[in-house]
Amino acid sequence: MDSCGESDWGSVTITNQDDIDNGPLAECATFYGDINIRNATGTLNFTGQAQVFNISVIDCPGLQNLSFPDTYNTSVLQISDANSLTAVSLPLPWTSSIEFTAGGEIINGLITSIIIEGATSLGSFDVGNSTYFEQLVLLKIGHDDWSDTQWFNSENLIAVSYIEIDDNCIDLSSLVDVGDLIVSGSTDCYYPFESLKSIGNYVLTNISYPNALAALLNGRGAGYVDPSPFQVNKSMVIDSLILPAIEIDGNFRYGSGGIVPQVTAVGMDFNITSNANLNLSFDALTDVGTSLFIHNNTNSRLKFDTIANVGSILILDNTNTTIPWFPALTIANDIHLRGTVDTSIGPNIFPALQSVTGRVTVEAWNDDFDCSKLVQYQNDHTIHNLTCSGKNNGTTNDMNNQTTDGSRNRTDTSQDGSNSALSQGQWAGIGIAIGVVVIGLVGALIWLYFHFKRQLKSLKQTGAPTGRGEVTGDCAELSHVHEVDGGNNPREKPDEPLVELPDQSTELPTDPEIAERVVELESRN
């Protein structure tokens, strides 16, 4: 019997058992190609040997049993909407070593993916001794018996690149590394992560049972002793968990007695959003790489007593949920808190803080929050940019904690430059110096005004000096000029009587011609 499809990768369609017993699969020692199961009913038992890229089961609402021998290797088994299917057997024979990185990423090896979306009657799935999967997707299966984790014999799984499960329970006790782990649904399942070391991305959503949540977080509330700590290499999401509220002293409080997750680090983002009645104490968590984002949670209690390093902290708009303190936090890029801030420990909600390189914004909903320690951190340059609403925030109207427009009082300052923060004493000294300079300038202007006014008055009283060569007083009457008729014979005019010039009180000008004239007159006299 020859091999089929080895040089020309083909496909075969199976609708009933006769297609298997008398078709291409029976004619080949080893079949290479795809197997498409369509409109099949009852039971299908495959025989022979096959190296298959894809086995797909589609449009088979009447199919009840599906069995493959251990001589079948496939890259993908995909089952969709086969809701009468009760049992599947695919004992994968691969035993070769597969190399994984921490977090379930494959370095070397070709392994199988099992994707089931819609098999509500499925009660048994045999994968043999398989230890690795590329993808393991089990959705809308309907097997929700929390006590039965053997329906899918996954107890030997060591590493999987991608796991997504909802309302069903499987045994992951041997799982060490997983790339993406996504769990959704409300089934009260028990997932003992006894060997888990690392997860790439971890998403928990739509879970309503505290015991299931505790087991998924390896928390001490899971019901077993000494849980194994693990880290999330990329991102972690806890979203839309609605746990039952419990009544304490007549008031409904958190959804359980408290879960202590054994997550030690989150490499990138850690989001806790839109949950109700959570009670989580992350006593093992020390590092969050990019951001811790807590938003829109209701009636919850969260603690982060051991977290030391974080990219950014954003805790915003959580109802009946107190913003916790961070006693071990040393370094952060940015911090933004908006809500009711815990004041039971005093004003210092970051007692170990060493540096915040970006901005710290605190919008406290409670009037008793005290900003004084944050202001001190800013003055010490531990915090470089601060916005804080609350009392003792460094503004001038802390007495009534209100600004002039009636809004909550706050301080908003920056310390990016060397002169960005001045004390009140320094500002007072600057004001006095400016006042002295202004008073001096005004005094100088007044002195100049009165000085020039006196000078102008003195000039008016003295009068203007006489012009050069002008003779004043009796000098104007020294002589008379007589015109002589030109028709008469010329004759000598008799000398005029000499008149003595009066003594002048003013000194004559020193013009040379006038001085010579004066000498001549004096000689005649």
Number of C-alpha atoms within 10 A of each C-alpha: 8 10 15 19 17 13 8 9 13 14 18 17 15 19 16 18 16 10 16 20 15 10 14 16 23 17 16 17 15 21 26 24 21 21 22 16 20 17 14 20 18 15 16 22 14 19 16 18 20 25 17 21 17 19 21 17 23 16 15 21 19 15 24 20 18 19 17 19 17 18 18 20 24 22 17 19 19 17 22 18 18 24 21 19 26 17 19 19 17 20 19 21 15 19 10 10 10 16 13 20 16 18 26 26 20 21 10 11 12 15 21 21 21 19 19 20 16 19 23 17 17 22 19 17 19 18 19 17 16 21 22 28 23 23 19 19 18 22 21 21 22 19 21 18 16 16 11 16 20 15 18 19 18 23 17 17 19 21 28 28 23 22 21 16 19 23 21 25 25 23 21 22 17 18 24 21 25 29 26 24 22 17 21 20 19 21 21 20 25 23 22 24 21 18 17 23 18 25 27 24 22 23 17 21 21 18 23 21 19 26 20 22 26 24 23 19 25 28 26 18 21 22 13 12 10 9 21 18 21 24 23 26 21 22 22 27 17 18 20 19 25 21 21 17 17 15 11 9 7 7 9 13 21 23 24 19 12 18 25 19 26 22 23 19 24 27 19 20 22 24 18 21 21 17 23 27 25 26 21 22 19 20 17 19 22 19 22 26 19 20 23 22 17 22 19 16 25 20 19 21 21 19 17 19 18 18 22 19 20 24 18 23 20 17 23 19 18 22 15 16 22 19 24 19 22 19 18 18 23 17 19 25 18 20 21 17 20 18 19 22 23 19 17 10 10 12 18 19 23 16 14 14 20 15 17 23 16 14 18 23 19 22 19 21 16 14 13 15 23 22 24 17 17 25 22 14 19 20 15 10 16 17 25 19 20 24 20 27 25 25 23 22 25 19 15 14 15 15 10 10 19 18 14 8 7 8 10 18 23 25 19 14 16 15 15 11 7 7 7 9 14 10 8 9 9 10 10 11 11 11 11 11 10 11 11 10 10 11 10 10 10 10 10 10 10 10 11 10 10 10 10 10 11 10 10 10 10 10 10 9 8 8 8 8 6 9 8 10 12 10 12 10 8 10 12 10 8 10 11 8 5 6 6 9 8 7 6 7 7 9 6 6 7 6 6 8 7 11 11 10 12 9 6 11 6 7 6 14 13 11 10 8 9 12 12 11 10 11 10 10 13 10 7 7 9
